[in-house]
Amino acid sequence: MFNKLFESLYNKVIVSIVVGSSKSTVYIEVCTKNRVVQNVEEVFDTTSLNAAMKEFIELYTAESPYSYISFLDTSIEQGALPTCVKNKIPYYADISASISKCYEDKWTYFAAQEEIYAIEKKYQKLGVDFIFSPFVILANFFKDKTSGTLAMYVLIQDGYVSLSIFNESQLLFAEHLDLHNSVDNEDILIDDIDEDLDLLDEGIDLDGVDAIEEIDSFEDFGDIEDLDGIEETESFLESTDVEEKLNEELSEEELPLHEADGFNEDYQRFLLIQSSINEYYQNSKYESEFVQNVYVADGVGVSQDLKRYLEEEMFLDVYVRQIDLVSWVSDLTKVELGYEV
Amino acid sequence: MKYSYLKPRRKTPLTPELKLILTFFSITLFMLCSTYLFLLFKDYRFASEKQEILQTRYDLNVSIAQMKEQVRSIEVEKLLSEKIYTQNSVLKESIMNLFDLVPERITLSRASLLENGLILYGVTPNKDVYNFMLQAPLRSIFHKTYSSFYPAQNGWYSFVSTNYIQDEMMQTQNTNEEEELEDED
Protein backbone atom coordinates (compact mmCIF):
# COMPACT_ATOMS: atom_id res chain seq x y z
CA MET A 1 0.00 0.00 0.00
CA PHE A 2 2.82 2.39 0.94
CA ASN A 3 4.66 1.29 -2.16
CA LYS A 4 1.64 2.22 -4.31
CA LEU A 5 1.45 5.59 -2.57
CA PHE A 6 5.12 6.31 -3.19
CA GLU A 7 4.79 5.02 -6.75
CA SER A 8 2.08 7.59 -7.43
CA LEU A 9 4.27 10.35 -6.00
CA TYR A 10 7.25 9.65 -8.20
CA ASN A 11 7.63 9.93 -11.95
CA LYS A 12 8.60 6.79 -13.79
CA VAL A 13 11.78 6.80 -15.82
CA ILE A 14 11.74 4.35 -18.71
CA VAL A 15 15.12 3.71 -20.28
CA SER A 16 15.03 1.81 -23.56
CA ILE A 17 18.25 0.51 -25.01
CA VAL A 18 18.67 -0.92 -28.50
CA VAL A 19 22.11 -2.26 -29.26
CA GLY A 20 23.12 -2.28 -32.90
CA SER A 21 26.15 -3.69 -34.70
CA SER A 22 28.40 -0.79 -33.72
CA LYS A 23 26.33 1.61 -31.65
CA SER A 24 23.74 1.71 -28.91
CA THR A 25 20.68 3.91 -28.91
CA VAL A 26 19.34 5.01 -25.57
CA TYR A 27 15.88 6.51 -25.35
CA ILE A 28 14.62 7.84 -22.03
CA GLU A 29 11.09 8.81 -21.16
CA VAL A 30 10.12 10.45 -17.89
CA CYS A 31 6.41 9.93 -17.45
CA THR A 32 3.65 10.44 -14.97
CA LYS A 33 0.63 8.17 -14.87
CA ASN A 34 -0.99 9.95 -17.79
CA ARG A 35 1.61 11.70 -19.89
CA VAL A 36 5.23 11.85 -20.95
CA VAL A 37 6.94 14.71 -19.15
CA GLN A 38 10.28 14.48 -20.91
CA ASN A 39 11.91 12.34 -23.54
CA VAL A 40 15.46 12.27 -24.74
CA GLU A 41 17.43 10.11 -27.15
CA GLU A 42 21.16 9.64 -27.40
CA VAL A 43 23.34 7.42 -29.57
CA PHE A 44 26.59 6.01 -28.20
CA ASP A 45 29.36 4.48 -30.29
CA THR A 46 29.56 1.35 -28.24
CA THR A 47 27.85 -2.01 -28.02
CA SER A 48 28.46 -2.37 -24.31
CA LEU A 49 27.97 -0.16 -21.31
CA ASN A 50 30.62 2.52 -21.25
CA ALA A 51 31.12 5.33 -18.75
CA ALA A 52 29.44 8.01 -20.89
CA MET A 53 26.37 5.89 -21.46
CA LYS A 54 26.18 4.91 -17.79
CA GLU A 55 26.52 8.52 -16.72
CA PHE A 56 23.84 9.63 -19.19
CA ILE A 57 21.37 6.99 -18.01
CA GLU A 58 22.09 7.51 -14.33
CA LEU A 59 21.48 11.22 -14.76
CA TYR A 60 17.82 10.39 -15.35
CA THR A 61 17.40 7.23 -13.29
CA ALA A 62 18.66 9.12 -10.23
CA GLU A 63 15.53 11.28 -10.45
CA SER A 64 13.21 8.49 -9.43
CA PRO A 65 13.49 5.16 -7.67
CA TYR A 66 10.94 3.87 -10.15
CA SER A 67 13.22 3.62 -13.16
CA TYR A 68 13.02 0.73 -15.58
CA ILE A 69 15.72 -0.42 -17.97
CA SER A 70 14.46 -2.22 -21.08
CA PHE A 71 16.36 -3.96 -23.83
CA LEU A 72 15.60 -5.22 -27.27
CA ASP A 73 17.00 -8.70 -27.48
CA THR A 74 19.27 -8.91 -30.51
CA SER A 75 20.96 -12.17 -29.57
CA ILE A 76 21.24 -14.60 -32.44
CA GLU A 77 19.93 -17.59 -30.51
CA GLN A 78 16.31 -16.57 -30.53
CA GLY A 79 13.24 -17.15 -32.62
CA ALA A 80 9.55 -17.83 -32.70
CA LEU A 81 7.55 -21.00 -33.18
CA PRO A 82 4.04 -21.40 -34.58
CA THR A 83 2.55 -23.06 -31.51
CA CYS A 84 2.04 -22.59 -27.81
CA VAL A 85 1.42 -26.26 -27.10
CA LYS A 86 4.36 -27.55 -25.12
CA ASN A 87 4.20 -31.00 -26.68
CA LYS A 88 4.41 -29.59 -30.19
CA ILE A 89 7.29 -27.17 -29.58
CA PRO A 90 10.06 -29.85 -29.77
CA TYR A 91 8.78 -30.70 -33.26
CA TYR A 92 10.00 -27.30 -34.44
CA ALA A 93 13.01 -26.65 -32.25
CA ASP A 94 14.73 -27.64 -29.05
CA ILE A 95 14.20 -24.74 -26.70
CA SER A 96 15.03 -26.56 -23.47
CA ALA A 97 17.90 -24.15 -22.83
CA SER A 98 15.81 -21.12 -23.67
CA ILE A 99 13.36 -18.80 -21.99
CA SER A 100 10.11 -18.85 -23.89
CA LYS A 101 6.85 -16.98 -23.73
CA CYS A 102 3.55 -17.45 -25.41
CA TYR A 103 2.09 -14.60 -27.44
CA GLU A 104 -1.69 -14.38 -27.03
CA ASP A 105 -1.91 -18.20 -26.83
CA LYS A 106 -1.09 -18.44 -30.52
CA TRP A 107 2.64 -18.67 -30.95
CA THR A 108 5.81 -18.83 -28.89
CA TYR A 109 8.88 -16.66 -28.90
CA PHE A 110 12.07 -17.70 -27.21
CA ALA A 111 15.64 -16.68 -26.50
CA ALA A 112 18.62 -18.63 -25.20
CA GLN A 113 18.81 -18.43 -21.44
CA GLU A 114 22.55 -17.96 -21.69
CA GLU A 115 22.11 -14.89 -23.92
CA ILE A 116 19.60 -13.35 -21.51
CA TYR A 117 21.98 -13.93 -18.61
CA ALA A 118 24.78 -12.43 -20.72
CA ILE A 119 22.74 -9.24 -21.25
CA GLU A 120 21.95 -9.09 -17.52
CA LYS A 121 25.61 -9.53 -16.66
CA LYS A 122 26.77 -7.02 -19.28
CA TYR A 123 24.49 -4.33 -17.89
CA GLN A 124 24.49 -5.37 -14.24
CA LYS A 125 25.78 -1.96 -13.18
CA LEU A 126 22.55 -0.47 -14.48
CA GLY A 127 20.32 -3.45 -13.88
CA VAL A 128 17.92 -4.91 -16.41
CA ASP A 129 14.15 -4.95 -15.93
CA PHE A 130 12.72 -5.98 -19.26
CA ILE A 131 14.05 -7.75 -22.32
CA PHE A 132 11.78 -7.84 -25.35
CA SER A 133 11.88 -10.04 -28.38
CA PRO A 134 11.95 -8.31 -31.79
CA PHE A 135 9.12 -10.65 -32.82
CA VAL A 136 6.88 -9.07 -30.21
CA ILE A 137 7.64 -5.64 -31.61
CA LEU A 138 7.00 -6.94 -35.11
CA ALA A 139 3.67 -8.47 -34.12
CA ASN A 140 2.56 -5.33 -32.31
CA PHE A 141 3.82 -2.97 -34.98
CA PHE A 142 1.91 -4.81 -37.72
CA LYS A 143 -1.05 -5.70 -35.53
CA ASP A 144 -3.41 -4.18 -38.10
CA LYS A 145 -1.90 -6.40 -40.83
CA THR A 146 -1.12 -9.73 -39.19
CA SER A 147 -4.80 -10.47 -38.74
CA GLY A 148 -5.24 -10.37 -42.52
CA THR A 149 -4.17 -12.79 -45.21
CA LEU A 150 -0.79 -14.43 -45.37
CA ALA A 151 2.13 -12.04 -45.53
CA MET A 152 5.72 -11.79 -44.52
CA TYR A 153 6.78 -9.21 -41.94
CA VAL A 154 10.37 -8.10 -41.67
CA LEU A 155 11.92 -6.00 -38.93
CA ILE A 156 15.12 -4.36 -40.10
CA GLN A 157 17.47 -3.57 -37.21
CA ASP A 158 21.02 -2.32 -37.19
CA GLY A 159 22.90 -5.52 -38.00
CA TYR A 160 19.92 -7.84 -37.58
CA VAL A 161 16.83 -8.92 -39.47
CA SER A 162 13.83 -10.47 -37.77
CA LEU A 163 11.47 -12.13 -40.16
CA SER A 164 8.08 -13.73 -39.62
CA ILE A 165 5.21 -14.99 -41.70
CA PHE A 166 1.68 -14.58 -40.38
CA ASN A 167 -1.63 -15.80 -41.67
CA GLU A 168 -4.71 -14.49 -39.88
CA SER A 169 -2.78 -13.69 -36.70
CA GLN A 170 -1.22 -17.13 -36.64
CA LEU A 171 2.52 -17.31 -36.97
CA LEU A 172 3.68 -19.77 -39.60
CA PHE A 173 7.39 -19.16 -39.68
CA ALA A 174 9.94 -16.90 -37.98
CA GLU A 175 13.65 -16.41 -38.01
CA HIS A 176 16.10 -13.98 -36.46
CA LEU A 177 19.19 -13.30 -38.58
CA ASP A 178 22.51 -11.66 -37.86
CA LEU A 179 23.70 -9.60 -40.79
CA HIS A 180 27.39 -9.78 -40.06
CA ASN A 181 27.93 -13.14 -38.41
CA SER A 182 25.87 -15.34 -40.69
CA VAL A 183 28.21 -17.88 -42.36
CA ASP A 184 25.44 -19.23 -44.56
CA ASN A 185 24.70 -15.76 -45.73
CA GLU A 186 28.28 -15.17 -46.78
CA ASP A 187 28.29 -18.48 -48.63
CA ILE A 188 25.14 -17.56 -50.48
CA LEU A 189 26.57 -14.19 -51.31
CA ILE A 190 29.74 -15.75 -52.67
CA ASP A 191 27.72 -18.35 -54.63
CA ASP A 192 25.61 -15.67 -56.22
CA ILE A 193 28.66 -13.63 -57.12
CA ASP A 194 30.24 -16.75 -58.64
CA GLU A 195 27.11 -17.34 -60.69
CA ASP A 196 27.23 -13.76 -61.90
CA LEU A 197 30.89 -14.16 -62.75
CA ASP A 198 30.12 -17.37 -64.63
CA LEU A 199 27.53 -15.58 -66.65
CA LEU A 200 29.99 -12.84 -67.43
CA ASP A 201 32.66 -15.38 -68.38
CA GLU A 202 30.35 -17.34 -70.59
CA GLY A 203 28.84 -14.22 -72.06
CA ILE A 204 25.40 -13.94 -73.53
CA ASP A 205 24.97 -14.93 -77.09
CA LEU A 206 22.78 -12.15 -78.30
CA ASP A 207 22.86 -13.56 -81.78
CA GLY A 208 21.12 -16.70 -80.60
CA VAL A 209 18.16 -14.76 -79.35
CA ASP A 210 15.32 -14.45 -81.74
CA ALA A 211 14.11 -10.98 -81.08
CA ILE A 212 10.90 -11.38 -83.12
CA GLU A 213 9.98 -14.65 -81.40
CA GLU A 214 10.53 -13.05 -78.03
CA ILE A 215 8.32 -10.18 -78.99
CA ASP A 216 5.66 -12.66 -80.10
CA SER A 217 5.93 -14.54 -76.88
CA PHE A 218 5.56 -11.32 -75.01
CA GLU A 219 2.57 -10.49 -77.11
CA ASP A 220 0.96 -13.69 -75.86
CA PHE A 221 0.89 -12.05 -72.49
CA GLY A 222 -1.02 -9.10 -73.89
CA ASP A 223 -0.22 -5.63 -72.78
CA ILE A 224 2.32 -6.18 -70.04
CA GLU A 225 2.31 -2.62 -68.91
CA ASP A 226 -1.47 -2.66 -68.61
CA LEU A 227 -1.36 -6.01 -66.86
CA ASP A 228 1.16 -4.73 -64.39
CA GLY A 229 -1.07 -1.77 -63.85
CA ILE A 230 -4.11 -3.97 -63.26
CA GLU A 231 -2.17 -6.22 -60.91
CA GLU A 232 -0.93 -3.27 -58.99
CA THR A 233 -4.43 -1.89 -58.76
CA GLU A 234 -5.78 -5.27 -57.66
CA SER A 235 -3.11 -5.78 -55.08
CA PHE A 236 -3.67 -2.26 -53.96
CA LEU A 237 -7.37 -2.90 -53.65
CA GLU A 238 -6.84 -6.26 -51.99
CA SER A 239 -4.53 -4.86 -49.41
CA THR A 240 -6.67 -1.70 -49.22
CA ASP A 241 -3.59 -0.01 -47.95
CA VAL A 242 -3.48 3.52 -49.24
CA GLU A 243 -1.35 4.49 -46.27
CA GLU A 244 1.26 1.91 -47.19
CA LYS A 245 1.47 3.22 -50.75
CA LEU A 246 1.75 6.77 -49.50
CA ASN A 247 4.47 5.73 -47.08
CA GLU A 248 6.15 3.88 -49.88
CA GLU A 249 6.08 6.94 -52.11
CA LEU A 250 7.40 9.09 -49.31
CA SER A 251 10.14 6.62 -48.49
CA GLU A 252 11.08 6.47 -52.17
CA GLU A 253 11.73 10.18 -52.00
CA GLU A 254 13.78 9.91 -48.82
CA LEU A 255 15.62 6.68 -49.37
CA PRO A 256 18.02 7.66 -52.20
CA LEU A 257 20.07 9.43 -49.55
CA HIS A 258 21.07 6.06 -48.11
CA GLU A 259 21.68 4.34 -51.38
CA ALA A 260 25.36 5.22 -51.62
CA ASP A 261 26.38 3.74 -48.28
CA GLY A 262 23.79 1.01 -47.83
CA PHE A 263 24.06 -1.14 -50.92
CA ASN A 264 26.01 -4.05 -49.52
CA GLU A 265 24.00 -4.32 -46.34
CA ASP A 266 20.73 -4.14 -48.25
CA TYR A 267 21.86 -6.90 -50.54
CA GLN A 268 22.92 -8.98 -47.58
CA ARG A 269 19.54 -8.35 -46.01
CA PHE A 270 17.87 -9.37 -49.21
CA LEU A 271 19.91 -12.57 -49.34
CA LEU A 272 19.04 -13.37 -45.75
CA ILE A 273 15.36 -12.83 -46.44
CA GLN A 274 15.60 -14.90 -49.59
CA SER A 275 17.29 -17.78 -47.79
CA SER A 276 14.71 -17.63 -45.04
CA ILE A 277 11.84 -17.79 -47.50
CA ASN A 278 13.54 -20.73 -49.18
CA GLU A 279 13.81 -22.39 -45.78
CA TYR A 280 10.11 -21.72 -45.21
CA TYR A 281 9.15 -23.22 -48.54
CA GLN A 282 11.46 -26.20 -48.34
CA ASN A 283 11.20 -27.21 -44.69
CA SER A 284 8.38 -29.68 -44.31
CA LYS A 285 7.85 -28.66 -40.68
CA TYR A 286 6.16 -25.47 -41.73
CA GLU A 287 2.86 -25.03 -43.55
CA SER A 288 4.22 -23.61 -46.76
CA GLU A 289 1.95 -21.17 -48.46
CA PHE A 290 2.84 -18.75 -51.17
CA VAL A 291 4.04 -15.41 -49.86
CA GLN A 292 3.00 -12.46 -51.95
CA ASN A 293 3.08 -9.47 -49.64
CA VAL A 294 6.02 -8.31 -47.58
CA TYR A 295 5.71 -5.65 -44.92
CA VAL A 296 9.01 -4.18 -43.88
CA ALA A 297 9.42 -2.33 -40.59
CA ASP A 298 12.49 -0.26 -41.22
CA GLY A 299 14.28 0.60 -38.03
CA VAL A 300 17.54 1.81 -39.57
CA GLY A 301 16.56 3.59 -42.79
CA VAL A 302 17.36 1.06 -45.48
CA SER A 303 17.90 2.14 -49.08
CA GLN A 304 15.38 1.67 -51.82
CA ASP A 305 17.50 -1.24 -53.04
CA LEU A 306 16.14 -3.77 -50.60
CA LYS A 307 12.63 -3.08 -51.75
CA ARG A 308 13.77 -3.27 -55.35
CA TYR A 309 15.59 -6.57 -54.78
CA LEU A 310 12.58 -8.12 -53.15
CA GLU A 311 10.24 -6.88 -55.82
CA GLU A 312 12.41 -7.68 -58.80
CA GLU A 313 14.15 -10.84 -57.67
CA MET A 314 11.35 -12.46 -55.73
CA PHE A 315 8.31 -10.80 -57.28
CA LEU A 316 6.95 -9.72 -53.94
CA ASP A 317 4.72 -6.79 -53.16
CA VAL A 318 6.77 -4.82 -50.67
CA TYR A 319 5.48 -2.18 -48.30
CA VAL A 320 7.89 -0.28 -46.09
CA ARG A 321 7.04 1.42 -42.81
CA GLN A 322 9.49 3.36 -40.72
CA ILE A 323 9.76 2.25 -37.09
CA ASP A 324 11.42 3.93 -34.17
CA LEU A 325 12.66 0.84 -32.34
CA VAL A 326 13.60 2.48 -29.04
CA SER A 327 10.23 4.18 -28.92
CA TRP A 328 8.53 0.82 -29.40
CA VAL A 329 10.65 -0.78 -26.70
CA SER A 330 9.57 2.08 -24.47
CA ASP A 331 5.92 1.51 -25.39
CA LEU A 332 6.20 -2.20 -24.60
CA THR A 333 7.70 -1.28 -21.22
CA LYS A 334 4.72 0.94 -20.58
CA VAL A 335 2.41 -1.95 -21.46
CA GLU A 336 4.31 -4.10 -18.96
CA LEU A 337 3.90 -1.41 -16.33
CA GLY A 338 0.16 -1.22 -16.97
CA TYR A 339 0.06 2.00 -18.93
CA GLU A 340 -2.44 2.47 -21.70
CA VAL A 341 -0.44 2.98 -24.88
CA MET B 1 4.95 -9.75 -17.37
CA LYS B 2 3.12 -9.79 -20.65
CA TYR B 3 5.88 -9.65 -23.24
CA SER B 4 9.22 -9.46 -21.42
CA TYR B 5 11.48 -12.41 -20.76
CA LEU B 6 12.35 -10.97 -17.36
CA LYS B 7 10.45 -9.81 -14.35
CA PRO B 8 11.31 -6.24 -13.38
CA ARG B 9 13.51 -5.75 -10.36
CA ARG B 10 11.70 -4.91 -7.16
CA LYS B 11 11.56 -1.14 -6.83
CA THR B 12 11.77 0.58 -3.53
CA PRO B 13 11.05 4.25 -2.91
CA LEU B 14 13.88 4.34 -0.40
CA THR B 15 16.42 6.34 -2.34
CA PRO B 16 19.61 7.39 -0.51
CA GLU B 17 18.17 10.92 -0.10
CA LEU B 18 14.92 9.54 1.27
CA LYS B 19 16.85 7.20 3.53
CA LEU B 20 18.81 10.21 4.84
CA ILE B 21 15.61 12.16 5.43
CA LEU B 22 13.93 9.19 7.09
CA THR B 23 17.02 8.59 9.24
CA PHE B 24 17.05 12.24 10.27
CA PHE B 25 13.36 12.25 11.11
CA SER B 26 13.63 8.89 12.84
CA ILE B 27 16.46 10.16 15.04
CA THR B 28 14.54 13.37 15.76
CA LEU B 29 11.39 11.43 16.55
CA PHE B 30 13.37 9.01 18.67
CA MET B 31 14.94 11.88 20.60
CA LEU B 32 11.56 13.56 21.09
CA CYS B 33 10.04 10.30 22.27
CA SER B 34 13.03 9.64 24.54
CA THR B 35 12.75 13.12 26.03
CA TYR B 36 9.03 12.69 26.50
CA LEU B 37 9.52 9.30 28.12
CA PHE B 38 12.33 10.69 30.28
CA LEU B 39 10.11 13.54 31.41
CA LEU B 40 7.28 11.10 32.08
CA PHE B 41 9.66 8.98 34.12
CA LYS B 42 10.97 11.98 35.99
CA ASP B 43 7.43 13.18 36.62
CA TYR B 44 6.45 9.74 37.89
CA ARG B 45 9.56 9.59 40.03
CA PHE B 46 8.93 13.09 41.35
CA ALA B 47 5.34 12.14 42.19
CA SER B 48 6.46 8.97 43.94
CA GLU B 49 9.18 10.87 45.81
CA LYS B 50 6.60 13.46 46.80
CA GLN B 51 4.34 10.67 48.00
CA GLU B 52 7.22 9.15 49.92
CA ILE B 53 8.10 12.51 51.46
CA LEU B 54 4.47 13.08 52.43
CA GLN B 55 4.34 9.62 53.93
CA THR B 56 7.61 10.28 55.79
CA ARG B 57 6.26 13.61 56.97
CA TYR B 58 3.07 11.95 58.16
CA ASP B 59 5.10 9.22 59.87
CA LEU B 60 7.32 11.85 61.46
CA ASN B 61 4.28 13.77 62.62
CA VAL B 62 2.87 10.60 64.09
CA SER B 63 6.24 9.89 65.63
CA ILE B 64 6.46 13.43 67.01
CA ALA B 65 2.99 13.06 68.50
CA GLN B 66 4.02 9.76 70.03
CA MET B 67 7.20 11.28 71.31
CA LYS B 68 5.31 14.24 72.75
CA GLU B 69 3.01 11.79 74.45
CA GLN B 70 6.02 9.90 75.72
CA VAL B 71 7.61 13.17 76.87
CA ARG B 72 4.44 14.09 78.65
CA SER B 73 4.20 10.73 80.29
CA ILE B 74 7.90 10.87 81.18
CA GLU B 75 7.36 14.31 82.65
CA VAL B 76 4.45 12.95 84.65
CA GLU B 77 6.58 10.06 85.73
CA LYS B 78 9.36 12.50 86.52
CA LEU B 79 7.00 14.58 88.64
CA LEU B 80 5.76 11.44 90.26
CA SER B 81 9.26 10.26 90.90
CA GLU B 82 10.19 13.70 92.21
CA LYS B 83 7.16 13.60 94.47
CA ILE B 84 8.02 10.11 95.59
CA TYR B 85 11.60 11.14 96.05
CA THR B 86 10.50 14.18 98.00
CA GLN B 87 8.10 12.10 100.01
CA ASN B 88 10.81 9.54 100.59
CA SER B 89 13.19 12.30 101.58
CA VAL B 90 10.58 13.73 103.88
CA LEU B 91 9.91 10.29 105.20
CA LYS B 92 13.55 9.60 105.59
CA GLU B 93 13.99 12.88 107.37
CA SER B 94 10.98 12.14 109.48
CA ILE B 95 12.39 8.77 110.36
CA MET B 96 15.74 10.37 111.04
CA ASN B 97 13.98 12.93 113.20
CA LEU B 98 12.04 10.18 114.83
CA PHE B 99 15.15 8.26 115.60
CA ASP B 100 16.71 11.47 116.81
CA LEU B 101 13.79 11.81 119.13
CA VAL B 102 14.54 8.46 120.72
CA PRO B 103 16.88 9.03 123.65
CA GLU B 104 19.85 6.86 124.14
CA ARG B 105 18.47 5.14 127.19
CA ILE B 106 15.46 3.83 125.31
CA THR B 107 15.91 1.02 122.85
CA LEU B 108 13.50 0.58 119.96
CA SER B 109 12.86 -2.99 118.87
CA ARG B 110 10.39 -2.24 116.13
CA ALA B 111 8.77 0.74 114.46
CA SER B 112 5.73 0.61 112.20
CA LEU B 113 4.90 3.56 110.09
CA LEU B 114 1.23 3.89 109.31
CA GLU B 115 -0.50 6.21 106.93
CA ASN B 116 -1.70 8.40 109.71
CA GLY B 117 0.35 7.18 112.56
CA LEU B 118 3.35 5.54 114.09
CA ILE B 119 3.65 2.53 116.30
CA LEU B 120 6.84 2.10 118.28
CA TYR B 121 7.93 -1.01 120.12
CA GLY B 122 10.86 -0.89 122.51
CA VAL B 123 12.20 -1.21 126.05
CA THR B 124 12.70 1.57 128.54
CA PRO B 125 14.42 1.39 131.91
CA ASN B 126 11.42 2.91 133.46
CA LYS B 127 8.22 4.70 132.69
CA ASP B 128 9.54 8.13 133.56
CA VAL B 129 12.33 8.05 131.10
CA TYR B 130 9.80 7.15 128.48
CA ASN B 131 7.23 9.74 129.53
CA PHE B 132 9.69 12.64 129.75
CA MET B 133 12.11 11.88 127.08
CA LEU B 134 10.01 10.24 124.34
CA GLN B 135 6.34 10.76 124.90
CA ALA B 136 6.70 14.52 125.24
CA PRO B 137 8.17 15.05 121.78
CA LEU B 138 5.74 12.51 120.32
CA ARG B 139 2.80 14.41 121.75
CA SER B 140 4.07 17.58 120.08
CA ILE B 141 4.02 15.80 116.72
CA PHE B 142 0.94 13.55 116.86
CA HIS B 143 -2.53 14.46 117.98
CA LYS B 144 -3.21 11.28 119.78
CA THR B 145 -0.67 9.24 121.64
CA TYR B 146 -1.36 6.03 123.48
CA SER B 147 1.25 4.21 125.46
CA SER B 148 1.13 0.86 127.15
CA PHE B 149 3.78 -0.82 129.27
CA TYR B 150 4.46 -4.31 130.39
CA PRO B 151 7.39 -5.40 132.46
CA ALA B 152 10.30 -7.22 130.93
CA GLN B 153 12.29 -10.02 132.58
CA ASN B 154 15.27 -7.80 133.35
CA GLY B 155 13.15 -5.30 135.25
CA TRP B 156 12.76 -2.87 132.36
CA TYR B 157 9.53 -2.11 130.63
CA SER B 158 8.58 -3.02 127.19
CA PHE B 159 6.35 -0.43 125.70
CA VAL B 160 4.09 0.05 122.75
CA SER B 161 3.55 3.65 121.71
CA THR B 162 0.72 4.24 119.27
CA ASN B 163 0.54 7.74 117.79
CA TYR B 164 -2.02 9.12 115.40
CA ILE B 165 -2.44 12.30 113.44
CA GLN B 166 -6.01 13.43 113.10
CA ASP B 167 -7.81 12.29 109.92
CA GLU B 168 -8.96 15.79 108.87
CA MET B 169 -5.40 16.99 108.90
CA MET B 170 -4.33 14.06 106.76
CA GLN B 171 -7.18 14.57 104.33
CA THR B 172 -6.37 18.25 103.99
CA GLN B 173 -2.77 17.41 103.40
CA ASN B 174 -3.64 14.76 100.80
CA THR B 175 -6.05 17.09 99.01
CA ASN B 176 -3.43 19.78 98.85
CA GLU B 177 -0.92 17.35 97.37
CA GLU B 178 -3.34 16.13 94.69
CA GLU B 179 -4.16 19.68 93.68
CA GLU B 180 -0.52 20.46 93.35
CA LEU B 181 -0.01 17.45 91.04
CA GLU B 182 -2.98 18.39 88.86
CA ASP B 183 -1.67 21.91 88.48
CA GLU B 184 1.66 20.62 87.37
CA ASP B 185 -0.01 18.45 84.70
Interface residues (C-beta under 8 A of the other chain):
Chain A: F2 N3 F6 E7 L9 Y10 P65 Y66 S67 Y68 S70 D73 I99 K101 Y103 A111 I116 E120 G127 V128 D129 F130 I131 F132 S133 V136 L332 V335 E336 L337
Chain B: M1 K2 Y3 S4 Y5 L6 P8 R9 K11 T12 P13 L14 T15 L18
